[in-house]
């Protein structure tokens, strides 16, 4: 980031106090030697970024796709030697998928490889093609009662050498998130003894009439419900004669014991429900894979990936149910069913130019926020079996699509985004403001300014604030917040986008060394990086598009703020085709004053 001035606001204030009265008035308030300046002063700040420049990594992140891995699983460690770290486990192409590496990070974006977390024993049932691990920290009821620590459990899949290289599901255990994880052996509560030669899920223990009997299984995922019950989700893979892959689930009697008799199918390819009509939903490549369950407001969100990983259209989708094992109903594409996708609009072939092959996600709860971690192709414009996949992260929230609450993702992004509040120490307080705006095109449209979501696909249920010409947006807080940065997200459509923010005035009161300032700290002509966030149609050079998630950003030394006034004039638009100005969202990063 480049700073437009090196003088802090208080230095400006102190200069104003010593200088003759000009544009800023000053007065003695009768409090002894204390002098108060009032009016307005320029606010020194870091201006909008350009691609390739440094940014404040303690406040923001960018999906630079520099960590090569796929099919990620994330946990947050809140105790012990690794406290404060996120740990990630993933399909590890760097070691030829012969086991699993682990990575750790403080911010979900800059990852340090800690080495190989799991490698199979030489006599293990699984020896090759280790894919899609998932790790859960779990304390059994007995451990909770005895106030004992839990363990880290990894479910994974690999080729079962003794069974014609059919993929099967394994379980490994560690005392540390770093590993080493060791394949589970022992006798479970069903009396089954698992040796080093036995997979955790033995498919011949399913009913002989079940499709799962002796089936290839991949992409295992654990879920712990609020009532303490455990569930295992997995994929019946498209191998050995299967015409499509599907997602299944079953309870666990305990962490070591599957309940084979209660296994149930949860999704079917191109069907809205398992028993629904064929071709009820547009899915590609006969694939439903990578299940992860998220619970919200009593609903269970079964999330999964569609298409195949080496295609642009590889996406993360969702189905919703009232119970952990369904039944689940897939959300229609036009209603936001694919919540992470490189497709710019549902049902269309338009592909974003900044991302490709986004899918096989997981979720991480970071304080009060939820983030999706997924893989995309490191080369944003081409893909294929020989291309690297890399890790990306974006915030998710729950929004109403006109029918129900669904998962919505601020991504896939290739833009500057705020770090989780628990990581940076600065939360988005925009939603705490009372907001008004002049010339609003729709009554009540100011509610769209502080949702914490920006419009990134052509869904009609995600709204932007729009004005008919010049607009002044006023955000009034009930108390002062120590504000560090403001992000004003630009329009989804190029012909409604601004090229700059004309003016931002932050009402503040600052005191230092007997000198005070009360008034507005002002930023003018805050730039928007068109070279990063606007791209030209490869087939029509006159046609321009916005890269979703771009914003005009001002970062500055913390100041207490009670009101923010943002002015955008129609003369500051990129085009003059119409007078409409659209703002997708406003983020105010601050601490309690």
Secondary structure, DSSP 8 states (H G I E B T S, - for coil): --BS-SS-HHHHHHHHHHS--SSSEEEE-SSTT-EEEEEEEE---B----TTS---TTTEE-----SB-EEEEEEE--SSTTTT-EEEEEE-GGGTTSEEEEEEESSSSS-EEEEEEEE--TT-SEEEEEEEEEEEEE--HHHHHTT---EEEEEEEEEEGGGTTEEEEEEEEESSTT---EE--EE-TTS-EE-TT--SS-GGGS-TTSTTTT--EEEEEEEE-TTS-EEEEEEE-S-TT-SS-EEEEEEEEETTEE-GGG-EE---TT-SSTTS-TTSS---TT-EEEEEEEEETTEEEEEEEES-TTSTT-EEEEEEESSTT--EEE--GGGT-EEE-SBSSTTS--B-SS--S-EEEEEEEETTEEEEEEEEESSSS---TTS-EEEEEEEEEEEE-SSSEEEEES-S--S-EE--HHHHS-EE-GGGSEEEETTBSSTTGGGGGGSS----S--TTS--EEEES-EEEEEEEEEEEEEEEEEEE--SSGGG-BSEEEEEEEEEEEEETTEEEEEEEEEEEEE--HHHHEEE-SS-TT-EEE-TT-EEEEEEEEEEEEEEEEEE-GGGBS--S--EEEE-EEEEEEEE-
